[in-house]
Amino acid sequence: MAAVPSAPQSVTAVQTFVNGILPSSDLLLRACRGYRVIGGPMLWFTRDLAVLHERRLIGRGGSEPTHDPATLIEIDRRRNELVMAIDDWISRAIPQHRLGATLHTETVGSVIDRIAEASVRAHHALMTLDANDEILHIAWHHLAELADAYDDLIADVLAGRRRLPSWL
C-alpha cells in the first residue's frame, strides 16, 4: 500500500492516494525495476518507460545499447506516446483545481519519464561501479530527489494547491 504523505489533505485526496489512483514514488520505482505491483495503468506505463530507457541507455537482456538512429527515434516516439497516455489518464482521473492553485512546470507523465530514466541509470551504476564511486552516489541522490519531488507534486495536486499543465 502506498504511504500517505504527511501534508494536510482533504479526505477525498487521501483516499485517492491510498486507493492507488496516483501511486507513490515507491510503487513507481518498484515498477521501474519490473516488480509486479498492483496499481493500474500508471504503473504499467512506468514500467514500459523504464524498459525503453534500458534499451536506449544500457541495452536490454544482455544486448548493447542501441546507437541506430532509426531505433532511437522509435524509442523516443514510444516514450512520448507513453508520457501522453499518462497525462491523458491523469486529466480524466484526477480533478484539477484551477482557482488559486499554482501551475506546475511539467506534466506528471514527463516527471515519471525522468524517474524511469534516473532509476535505470542508478541501478546500472549500482551494478557496474565501485561502491565508493561518486557517480554512483550522485545517481542515487538524483533518483531520491526526483522521487521526493513526485510525491510532493502528487500531494499538492490532490490537495488542490498545484495544478498541472494541459498539453494534450
NORPETA-V441995 format. One line per field, one symbol per residue. ss: DSSP state (H for helix, E for strand, L for the rest). phi: phi as a letter, one per 30 degrees, with the letter a starting at -180 (. if undefined). Layout:
ss=???
phi=???
This chain:
ss=LLLLLLLLLLHHHHHHHHLLLLLLHHHHHHHHLLLLLLLLHHHHHHHHHHHHHHHHHLLLLLLLLLLLHHHHHHHHHHHHHHHHHHHHHHHHHLLLLLLLLEELLLLHHHHHHHHHHHHHHHHHHHHHLLLLLHHHHHHHHHHHHHHHHHHHHHHHHHHLLEELLLLL
phi=.dddddddbddddddddddidcdddedddddedjddbcljdeddddddddddddddcbibiiddddbdedddddddddddddddddddddddccdccddicddddbddeddddddddddddddddddccdecdddedddddddddddddddddddddddidbccdccd
